[in-house]
Amino acid sequence: MVVPTKSSVKNCGTNLYYYGNIPEMGGEFLTVRVNTLDHITNDEILEQPIIYSDGKNDAWWQEPQDIRTL
């Protein structure tokens, strides 16, 4: 497993995105913090798929059993 890499803004340290390669999750991935995106409407954000991962149990390749609080 390759450890994910993050990119942050130098002035404030805000993490914009993470990327890496975890074969158990299907290989290469990229996650983006939607609150860092400019020029996108709330409706456009809500139209995108949400993929939940079970990080609590280190089973990132599967959805958690309960997503009500996520």
PyMOL Python script that loads the backbone (N, CA, C, O; Angstrom):
from pymol import cmd

cmd.read_pdbstr("""\
ATOM      1  N   MET A   1       0.843  -1.176   0.000  1.00  0.00           N
ATOM      2  CA  MET A   1       0.000   0.000   0.000  1.00  0.00           C
ATOM      3  C   MET A   1       0.885   1.236   0.000  1.00  0.00           C
ATOM      4  O   MET A   1       1.851   1.312   0.760  1.00  0.00           O
ATOM      5  N   VAL A   2       0.560   2.202  -0.849  1.00  0.00           N
ATOM      6  CA  VAL A   2       1.267   3.465  -0.893  1.00  0.00           C
ATOM      7  C   VAL A   2       0.540   4.439   0.018  1.00  0.00           C
ATOM      8  O   VAL A   2      -0.682   4.570  -0.053  1.00  0.00           O
ATOM      9  N   VAL A   3       1.280   5.114   0.862  1.00  0.00           N
ATOM     10  CA  VAL A   3       0.672   6.077   1.780  1.00  0.00           C
ATOM     11  C   VAL A   3       0.160   7.272   0.990  1.00  0.00           C
ATOM     12  O   VAL A   3       0.875   7.803   0.140  1.00  0.00           O
ATOM     13  N   PRO A   4      -1.074   7.703   1.260  1.00  0.00           N
ATOM     14  CA  PRO A   4      -1.621   8.863   0.552  1.00  0.00           C
ATOM     15  C   PRO A   4      -0.769  10.107   0.760  1.00  0.00           C
ATOM     16  O   PRO A   4      -0.168  10.297   1.818  1.00  0.00           O
ATOM     17  N   THR A   5      -0.729  10.939  -0.254  1.00  0.00           N
ATOM     18  CA  THR A   5       0.006  12.192  -0.215  1.00  0.00           C
ATOM     19  C   THR A   5      -0.991  13.331  -0.170  1.00  0.00           C
ATOM     20  O   THR A   5      -2.039  13.270  -0.813  1.00  0.00           O
ATOM     21  N   LYS A   6      -0.674  14.363   0.580  1.00  0.00           N
ATOM     22  CA  LYS A   6      -1.588  15.495   0.652  1.00  0.00           C
ATOM     23  C   LYS A   6      -0.902  16.748   0.138  1.00  0.00           C
ATOM     24  O   LYS A   6       0.323  16.861   0.156  1.00  0.00           O
ATOM     25  N   SER A   7      -1.715  17.677  -0.317  1.00  0.00           N
ATOM     26  CA  SER A   7      -1.217  18.960  -0.778  1.00  0.00           C
ATOM     27  C   SER A   7      -1.903  20.039   0.026  1.00  0.00           C
ATOM     28  O   SER A   7      -3.116  19.988   0.232  1.00  0.00           O
ATOM     29  N   SER A   8      -1.145  21.006   0.478  1.00  0.00           N
ATOM     30  CA  SER A   8      -1.733  22.061   1.289  1.00  0.00           C
ATOM     31  C   SER A   8      -1.276  23.428   0.811  1.00  0.00           C
ATOM     32  O   SER A   8      -0.255  23.569   0.138  1.00  0.00           O
ATOM     33  N   VAL A   9      -2.057  24.419   1.176  1.00  0.00           N
ATOM     34  CA  VAL A   9      -1.738  25.798   0.867  1.00  0.00           C
ATOM     35  C   VAL A   9      -0.631  26.235   1.817  1.00  0.00           C
ATOM     36  O   VAL A   9      -0.733  26.016   3.024  1.00  0.00           O
ATOM     37  N   LYS A  10       0.423  26.849   1.290  1.00  0.00           N
ATOM     38  CA  LYS A  10       1.583  27.198   2.106  1.00  0.00           C
ATOM     39  C   LYS A  10       1.265  28.198   3.209  1.00  0.00           C
ATOM     40  O   LYS A  10       1.807  28.095   4.309  1.00  0.00           O
ATOM     41  N   ASN A  11       0.400  29.158   2.934  1.00  0.00           N
ATOM     42  CA  ASN A  11       0.145  30.223   3.908  1.00  0.00           C
ATOM     43  C   ASN A  11      -0.702  29.780   5.092  1.00  0.00           C
ATOM     44  O   ASN A  11      -0.459  30.210   6.220  1.00  0.00           O
ATOM     45  N   CYS A  12      -1.687  28.932   4.853  1.00  0.00           N
ATOM     46  CA  CYS A  12      -2.607  28.592   5.940  1.00  0.00           C
ATOM     47  C   CYS A  12      -2.596  27.115   6.303  1.00  0.00           C
ATOM     48  O   CYS A  12      -3.138  26.750   7.347  1.00  0.00           O
ATOM     49  N   GLY A  13      -2.009  26.259   5.497  1.00  0.00           N
ATOM     50  CA  GLY A  13      -1.934  24.840   5.802  1.00  0.00           C
ATOM     51  C   GLY A  13      -3.198  24.056   5.514  1.00  0.00           C
ATOM     52  O   GLY A  13      -3.319  22.908   5.941  1.00  0.00           O
ATOM     53  N   THR A  14      -4.151  24.654   4.795  1.00  0.00           N
ATOM     54  CA  THR A  14      -5.380  23.949   4.448  1.00  0.00           C
ATOM     55  C   THR A  14      -5.078  22.846   3.448  1.00  0.00           C
ATOM     56  O   THR A  14      -4.460  23.086   2.410  1.00  0.00           O
ATOM     57  N   ASN A  15      -5.516  21.641   3.768  1.00  0.00           N
ATOM     58  CA  ASN A  15      -5.321  20.514   2.848  1.00  0.00           C
ATOM     59  C   ASN A  15      -6.369  20.574   1.756  1.00  0.00           C
ATOM     60  O   ASN A  15      -7.568  20.559   2.036  1.00  0.00           O
ATOM     61  N   LEU A  16      -5.920  20.641   0.509  1.00  0.00           N
ATOM     62  CA  LEU A  16      -6.830  20.750  -0.621  1.00  0.00           C
ATOM     63  C   LEU A  16      -7.266  19.403  -1.142  1.00  0.00           C
ATOM     64  O   LEU A  16      -8.438  19.209  -1.466  1.00  0.00           O
ATOM     65  N   TYR A  17      -6.336  18.468  -1.226  1.00  0.00           N
ATOM     66  CA  TYR A  17      -6.657  17.149  -1.765  1.00  0.00           C
ATOM     67  C   TYR A  17      -5.635  16.127  -1.268  1.00  0.00           C
ATOM     68  O   TYR A  17      -4.548  16.465  -0.800  1.00  0.00           O
ATOM     69  N   TYR A  18      -6.028  14.886  -1.390  1.00  0.00           N
ATOM     70  CA  TYR A  18      -5.158  13.766  -1.088  1.00  0.00           C
ATOM     71  C   TYR A  18      -5.168  12.831  -2.295  1.00  0.00           C
ATOM     72  O   TYR A  18      -6.177  12.726  -2.992  1.00  0.00           O
ATOM     73  N   TYR A  19      -4.055  12.157  -2.541  1.00  0.00           N
ATOM     74  CA  TYR A  19      -4.025  11.147  -3.581  1.00  0.00           C
ATOM     75  C   TYR A  19      -3.092  10.028  -3.162  1.00  0.00           C
ATOM     76  O   TYR A  19      -2.195  10.216  -2.341  1.00  0.00           O
ATOM     77  N   GLY A  20      -3.316   8.884  -3.731  1.00  0.00           N
ATOM     78  CA  GLY A  20      -2.493   7.738  -3.394  1.00  0.00           C
ATOM     79  C   GLY A  20      -2.889   6.526  -4.203  1.00  0.00           C
ATOM     80  O   GLY A  20      -3.624   6.628  -5.185  1.00  0.00           O
ATOM     81  N   ASN A  21      -2.399   5.389  -3.785  1.00  0.00           N
ATOM     82  CA  ASN A  21      -2.683   4.133  -4.470  1.00  0.00           C
ATOM     83  C   ASN A  21      -2.860   3.057  -3.409  1.00  0.00           C
ATOM     84  O   ASN A  21      -1.901   2.642  -2.758  1.00  0.00           O
ATOM     85  N   ILE A  22      -4.097   2.613  -3.247  1.00  0.00           N
ATOM     86  CA  ILE A  22      -4.402   1.547  -2.298  1.00  0.00           C
ATOM     87  C   ILE A  22      -5.124   0.451  -3.073  1.00  0.00           C
ATOM     88  O   ILE A  22      -6.305   0.594  -3.388  1.00  0.00           O
ATOM     89  N   PRO A  23      -4.430  -0.639  -3.382  1.00  0.00           N
ATOM     90  CA  PRO A  23      -5.033  -1.703  -4.184  1.00  0.00           C
ATOM     91  C   PRO A  23      -6.360  -2.211  -3.622  1.00  0.00           C
ATOM     92  O   PRO A  23      -7.267  -2.549  -4.383  1.00  0.00           O
ATOM     93  N   GLU A  24      -6.478  -2.266  -2.288  1.00  0.00           N
ATOM     94  CA  GLU A  24      -7.714  -2.748  -1.666  1.00  0.00           C
ATOM     95  C   GLU A  24      -8.908  -1.842  -1.975  1.00  0.00           C
ATOM     96  O   GLU A  24     -10.058  -2.273  -1.894  1.00  0.00           O
ATOM     97  N   MET A  25      -8.629  -0.585  -2.331  1.00  0.00           N
ATOM     98  CA  MET A  25      -9.693   0.367  -2.662  1.00  0.00           C
ATOM     99  C   MET A  25      -9.899   0.470  -4.166  1.00  0.00           C
ATOM    100  O   MET A  25     -10.720   1.268  -4.619  1.00  0.00           O
ATOM    101  N   GLY A  26      -9.180  -0.308  -4.940  1.00  0.00           N
ATOM    102  CA  GLY A  26      -9.325  -0.258  -6.387  1.00  0.00           C
ATOM    103  C   GLY A  26      -8.166   0.420  -7.085  1.00  0.00           C
ATOM    104  O   GLY A  26      -8.215   0.629  -8.298  1.00  0.00           O
ATOM    105  N   GLY A  27      -7.118   0.771  -6.344  1.00  0.00           N
ATOM    106  CA  GLY A  27      -5.939   1.369  -6.965  1.00  0.00           C
ATOM    107  C   GLY A  27      -5.801   2.843  -6.664  1.00  0.00           C
ATOM    108  O   GLY A  27      -5.973   3.284  -5.528  1.00  0.00           O
ATOM    109  N   GLU A  28      -5.487   3.599  -7.704  1.00  0.00           N
ATOM    110  CA  GLU A  28      -5.240   5.028  -7.532  1.00  0.00           C
ATOM    111  C   GLU A  28      -6.525   5.758  -7.184  1.00  0.00           C
ATOM    112  O   GLU A  28      -7.604   5.422  -7.674  1.00  0.00           O
ATOM    113  N   PHE A  29      -6.389   6.777  -6.317  1.00  0.00           N
ATOM    114  CA  PHE A  29      -7.544   7.562  -5.934  1.00  0.00           C
ATOM    115  C   PHE A  29      -7.142   9.013  -5.727  1.00  0.00           C
ATOM    116  O   PHE A  29      -5.968   9.331  -5.538  1.00  0.00           O
ATOM    117  N   LEU A  30      -8.129   9.873  -5.766  1.00  0.00           N
ATOM    118  CA  LEU A  30      -7.963  11.295  -5.506  1.00  0.00           C
ATOM    119  C   LEU A  30      -9.177  11.764  -4.731  1.00  0.00           C
ATOM    120  O   LEU A  30     -10.310  11.550  -5.163  1.00  0.00           O
ATOM    121  N   THR A  31      -8.956  12.398  -3.596  1.00  0.00           N
ATOM    122  CA  THR A  31     -10.046  12.988  -2.835  1.00  0.00           C
ATOM    123  C   THR A  31      -9.846  14.490  -2.795  1.00  0.00           C
ATOM    124  O   THR A  31      -8.722  14.971  -2.653  1.00  0.00           O
ATOM    125  N   VAL A  32     -10.926  15.225  -2.920  1.00  0.00           N
ATOM    126  CA  VAL A  32     -10.870  16.686  -2.937  1.00  0.00           C
ATOM    127  C   VAL A  32     -11.817  17.211  -1.879  1.00  0.00           C
ATOM    128  O   VAL A  32     -12.949  16.741  -1.767  1.00  0.00           O
ATOM    129  N   ARG A  33     -11.366  18.174  -1.108  1.00  0.00           N
ATOM    130  CA  ARG A  33     -12.244  18.826  -0.131  1.00  0.00           C
ATOM    131  C   ARG A  33     -13.128  19.813  -0.876  1.00  0.00           C
ATOM    132  O   ARG A  33     -12.645  20.793  -1.443  1.00  0.00           O
ATOM    133  N   VAL A  34     -14.417  19.545  -0.869  1.00  0.00           N
ATOM    134  CA  VAL A  34     -15.330  20.374  -1.663  1.00  0.00           C
ATOM    135  C   VAL A  34     -15.374  21.814  -1.170  1.00  0.00           C
ATOM    136  O   VAL A  34     -15.689  22.713  -1.950  1.00  0.00           O
ATOM    137  N   ASN A  35     -15.072  22.057   0.085  1.00  0.00           N
ATOM    138  CA  ASN A  35     -15.086  23.432   0.578  1.00  0.00           C
ATOM    139  C   ASN A  35     -13.910  24.262   0.062  1.00  0.00           C
ATOM    140  O   ASN A  35     -13.841  25.462   0.327  1.00  0.00           O
ATOM    141  N   THR A  36     -12.987  23.639  -0.667  1.00  0.00           N
ATOM    142  CA  THR A  36     -11.871  24.386  -1.252  1.00  0.00           C
ATOM    143  C   THR A  36     -12.096  24.711  -2.723  1.00  0.00           C
ATOM    144  O   THR A  36     -11.251  25.352  -3.348  1.00  0.00           O
ATOM    145  N   LEU A  37     -13.221  24.277  -3.287  1.00  0.00           N
ATOM    146  CA  LEU A  37     -13.502  24.502  -4.704  1.00  0.00           C
ATOM    147  C   LEU A  37     -14.121  25.880  -4.927  1.00  0.00           C
ATOM    148  O   LEU A  37     -15.007  26.302  -4.183  1.00  0.00           O
ATOM    149  N   ASP A  38     -13.654  26.561  -5.940  1.00  0.00           N
ATOM    150  CA  ASP A  38     -14.235  27.845  -6.352  1.00  0.00           C
ATOM    151  C   ASP A  38     -15.100  27.625  -7.581  1.00  0.00           C
ATOM    152  O   ASP A  38     -14.912  26.659  -8.320  1.00  0.00           O
ATOM    153  N   HIS A  39     -16.040  28.520  -7.793  1.00  0.00           N
ATOM    154  CA  HIS A  39     -16.853  28.542  -9.013  1.00  0.00           C
ATOM    155  C   HIS A  39     -17.680  27.270  -9.201  1.00  0.00           C
ATOM    156  O   HIS A  39     -17.843  26.791 -10.324  1.00  0.00           O
ATOM    157  N   ILE A  40     -18.195  26.732  -8.112  1.00  0.00           N
ATOM    158  CA  ILE A  40     -19.097  25.582  -8.191  1.00  0.00           C
ATOM    159  C   ILE A  40     -20.265  25.866  -7.250  1.00  0.00           C
ATOM    160  O   ILE A  40     -20.076  26.343  -6.131  1.00  0.00           O
ATOM    161  N   THR A  41     -21.454  25.571  -7.713  1.00  0.00           N
ATOM    162  CA  THR A  41     -22.644  25.859  -6.911  1.00  0.00           C
ATOM    163  C   THR A  41     -22.945  24.693  -5.969  1.00  0.00           C
ATOM    164  O   THR A  41     -22.461  23.578  -6.164  1.00  0.00           O
ATOM    165  N   ASN A  42     -23.741  24.968  -4.960  1.00  0.00           N
ATOM    166  CA  ASN A  42     -24.162  23.901  -4.048  1.00  0.00           C
ATOM    167  C   ASN A  42     -24.903  22.804  -4.801  1.00  0.00           C
ATOM    168  O   ASN A  42     -24.729  21.621  -4.512  1.00  0.00           O
ATOM    169  N   ASP A  43     -25.732  23.198  -5.768  1.00  0.00           N
ATOM    170  CA  ASP A  43     -26.468  22.201  -6.559  1.00  0.00           C
ATOM    171  C   ASP A  43     -25.518  21.285  -7.322  1.00  0.00           C
ATOM    172  O   ASP A  43     -25.750  20.079  -7.401  1.00  0.00           O
ATOM    173  N   GLU A  44     -24.454  21.848  -7.882  1.00  0.00           N
ATOM    174  CA  GLU A  44     -23.479  21.033  -8.615  1.00  0.00           C
ATOM    175  C   GLU A  44     -22.767  20.060  -7.675  1.00  0.00           C
ATOM    176  O   GLU A  44     -22.487  18.921  -8.048  1.00  0.00           O
ATOM    177  N   ILE A  45     -22.480  20.512  -6.469  1.00  0.00           N
ATOM    178  CA  ILE A  45     -21.844  19.632  -5.483  1.00  0.00           C
ATOM    179  C   ILE A  45     -22.794  18.499  -5.107  1.00  0.00           C
ATOM    180  O   ILE A  45     -22.386  17.339  -5.040  1.00  0.00           O
ATOM    181  N   LEU A  46     -24.058  18.832  -4.863  1.00  0.00           N
ATOM    182  CA  LEU A  46     -25.030  17.831  -4.436  1.00  0.00           C
ATOM    183  C   LEU A  46     -25.349  16.808  -5.515  1.00  0.00           C
ATOM    184  O   LEU A  46     -25.841  15.724  -5.202  1.00  0.00           O
ATOM    185  N   GLU A  47     -25.081  17.128  -6.786  1.00  0.00           N
ATOM    186  CA  GLU A  47     -25.318  16.189  -7.883  1.00  0.00           C
ATOM    187  C   GLU A  47     -24.247  15.101  -7.953  1.00  0.00           C
ATOM    188  O   GLU A  47     -24.445  14.090  -8.628  1.00  0.00           O
ATOM    189  N   GLN A  48     -23.130  15.288  -7.277  1.00  0.00           N
ATOM    190  CA  GLN A  48     -22.016  14.346  -7.362  1.00  0.00           C
ATOM    191  C   GLN A  48     -22.245  13.160  -6.437  1.00  0.00           C
ATOM    192  O   GLN A  48     -22.901  13.294  -5.404  1.00  0.00           O
ATOM    193  N   PRO A  49     -21.704  11.998  -6.804  1.00  0.00           N
ATOM    194  CA  PRO A  49     -21.869  10.818  -5.947  1.00  0.00           C
ATOM    195  C   PRO A  49     -21.057  10.956  -4.662  1.00  0.00           C
ATOM    196  O   PRO A  49     -19.988  11.568  -4.648  1.00  0.00           O
ATOM    197  N   ILE A  50     -21.572  10.389  -3.606  1.00  0.00           N
ATOM    198  CA  ILE A  50     -20.862  10.335  -2.329  1.00  0.00           C
ATOM    199  C   ILE A  50     -20.465   8.890  -2.095  1.00  0.00           C
ATOM    200  O   ILE A  50     -21.298   7.986  -2.156  1.00  0.00           O
ATOM    201  N   ILE A  51     -19.190   8.685  -1.829  1.00  0.00           N
ATOM    202  CA  ILE A  51     -18.690   7.345  -1.560  1.00  0.00           C
ATOM    203  C   ILE A  51     -18.213   7.311  -0.110  1.00  0.00           C
ATOM    204  O   ILE A  51     -17.277   8.021   0.259  1.00  0.00           O
ATOM    205  N   TYR A  52     -18.852   6.494   0.695  1.00  0.00           N
ATOM    206  CA  TYR A  52     -18.489   6.361   2.099  1.00  0.00           C
ATOM    207  C   TYR A  52     -17.488   5.230   2.254  1.00  0.00           C
ATOM    208  O   TYR A  52     -17.620   4.190   1.610  1.00  0.00           O
ATOM    209  N   SER A  53     -16.481   5.427   3.109  1.00  0.00           N
ATOM    210  CA  SER A  53     -15.467   4.415   3.364  1.00  0.00           C
ATOM    211  C   SER A  53     -15.377   4.168   4.860  1.00  0.00           C
ATOM    212  O   SER A  53     -15.528   5.089   5.662  1.00  0.00           O
ATOM    213  N   ASP A  54     -15.133   2.927   5.226  1.00  0.00           N
ATOM    214  CA  ASP A  54     -15.059   2.545   6.632  1.00  0.00           C
ATOM    215  C   ASP A  54     -13.647   2.735   7.171  1.00  0.00           C
ATOM    216  O   ASP A  54     -12.884   1.776   7.293  1.00  0.00           O
ATOM    217  N   GLY A  55     -13.310   3.971   7.491  1.00  0.00           N
ATOM    218  CA  GLY A  55     -11.998   4.272   8.050  1.00  0.00           C
ATOM    219  C   GLY A  55     -11.882   3.886   9.514  1.00  0.00           C
ATOM    220  O   GLY A  55     -10.784   3.617  10.001  1.00  0.00           O
ATOM    221  N   LYS A  56     -13.008   3.856  10.220  1.00  0.00           N
ATOM    222  CA  LYS A  56     -13.000   3.498  11.641  1.00  0.00           C
ATOM    223  C   LYS A  56     -12.396   2.118  11.854  1.00  0.00           C
ATOM    224  O   LYS A  56     -11.670   1.894  12.823  1.00  0.00           O
ATOM    225  N   ASN A  57     -12.698   1.193  10.945  1.00  0.00           N
ATOM    226  CA  ASN A  57     -12.205  -0.177  11.062  1.00  0.00           C
ATOM    227  C   ASN A  57     -11.084  -0.482  10.075  1.00  0.00           C
ATOM    228  O   ASN A  57     -10.780  -1.648   9.822  1.00  0.00           O
ATOM    229  N   ASP A  58     -10.468   0.561   9.516  1.00  0.00           N
ATOM    230  CA  ASP A  58      -9.399   0.411   8.520  1.00  0.00           C
ATOM    231  C   ASP A  58      -9.815  -0.484   7.362  1.00  0.00           C
ATOM    232  O   ASP A  58      -9.007  -1.248   6.833  1.00  0.00           O
ATOM    233  N   ALA A  59     -11.068  -0.383   6.977  1.00  0.00           N
ATOM    234  CA  ALA A  59     -11.593  -1.138   5.830  1.00  0.00           C
ATOM    235  C   ALA A  59     -12.066  -0.122   4.793  1.00  0.00           C
ATOM    236  O   ALA A  59     -13.250  -0.060   4.462  1.00  0.00           O
ATOM    237  N   TRP A  60     -11.140   0.660   4.295  1.00  0.00           N
ATOM    238  CA  TRP A  60     -11.438   1.793   3.410  1.00  0.00           C
ATOM    239  C   TRP A  60     -12.119   1.379   2.119  1.00  0.00           C
ATOM    240  O   TRP A  60     -12.774   2.208   1.489  1.00  0.00           O
ATOM    241  N   TRP A  61     -11.990   0.138   1.705  1.00  0.00           N
ATOM    242  CA  TRP A  61     -12.546  -0.347   0.448  1.00  0.00           C
ATOM    243  C   TRP A  61     -14.007  -0.752   0.577  1.00  0.00           C
ATOM    244  O   TRP A  61     -14.628  -1.129  -0.417  1.00  0.00           O
ATOM    245  N   GLN A  62     -14.572  -0.682   1.787  1.00  0.00           N
ATOM    246  CA  GLN A  62     -15.986  -1.020   1.926  1.00  0.00           C
ATOM    247  C   GLN A  62     -16.740   0.079   2.663  1.00  0.00           C
ATOM    248  O   GLN A  62     -16.158   0.849   3.428  1.00  0.00           O
ATOM    249  N   GLU A  63     -18.040   0.138   2.420  1.00  0.00           N
ATOM    250  CA  GLU A  63     -18.890   1.140   3.052  1.00  0.00           C
ATOM    251  C   GLU A  63     -19.167   0.721   4.495  1.00  0.00           C
ATOM    252  O   GLU A  63     -19.359  -0.466   4.758  1.00  0.00           O
ATOM    253  N   PRO A  64     -19.192   1.673   5.439  1.00  0.00           N
ATOM    254  CA  PRO A  64     -19.517   1.312   6.817  1.00  0.00           C
ATOM    255  C   PRO A  64     -20.961   0.821   6.924  1.00  0.00           C
ATOM    256  O   PRO A  64     -21.806   1.162   6.096  1.00  0.00           O
ATOM    257  N   GLN A  65     -21.228   0.027   7.940  1.00  0.00           N
ATOM    258  CA  GLN A  65     -22.571  -0.510   8.126  1.00  0.00           C
ATOM    259  C   GLN A  65     -23.586   0.583   8.423  1.00  0.00           C
ATOM    260  O   GLN A  65     -24.739   0.487   8.001  1.00  0.00           O
ATOM    261  N   ASP A  66     -23.170   1.627   9.146  1.00  0.00           N
ATOM    262  CA  ASP A  66     -24.098   2.694   9.527  1.00  0.00           C
ATOM    263  C   ASP A  66     -23.540   4.036   9.064  1.00  0.00           C
ATOM    264  O   ASP A  66     -22.482   4.462   9.527  1.00  0.00           O
ATOM    265  N   ILE A  67     -24.243   4.699   8.159  1.00  0.00           N
ATOM    266  CA  ILE A  67     -23.770   5.990   7.633  1.00  0.00           C
ATOM    267  C   ILE A  67     -24.654   7.147   8.097  1.00  0.00           C
ATOM    268  O   ILE A  67     -24.518   8.264   7.597  1.00  0.00           O
ATOM    269  N   ARG A  68     -25.558   6.895   9.047  1.00  0.00           N
ATOM    270  CA  ARG A  68     -26.502   7.935   9.465  1.00  0.00           C
ATOM    271  C   ARG A  68     -25.816   9.170  10.045  1.00  0.00           C
ATOM    272  O   ARG A  68     -26.354  10.270   9.919  1.00  0.00           O
ATOM    273  N   THR A  69     -24.658   9.031  10.670  1.00  0.00           N
ATOM    274  CA  THR A  69     -24.001  10.175  11.284  1.00  0.00           C
ATOM    275  C   THR A  69     -22.881  10.760  10.431  1.00  0.00           C
ATOM    276  O   THR A  69     -22.178  11.666  10.879  1.00  0.00           O
ATOM    277  N   LEU A  70     -22.708  10.268   9.229  1.00  0.00           N
ATOM    278  CA  LEU A  70     -21.635  10.769   8.369  1.00  0.00           C
ATOM    279  C   LEU A  70     -22.078  11.950   7.556  1.00  0.00           C
ATOM    280  O   LEU A  70     -21.293  12.493   6.779  1.00  0.00           O
TER     281      LEU A  70
END
""", "prot")
cmd.dss("prot")
cmd.show_as("cartoon", "prot")
cmd.util.cbc("prot")
cmd.orient("prot")
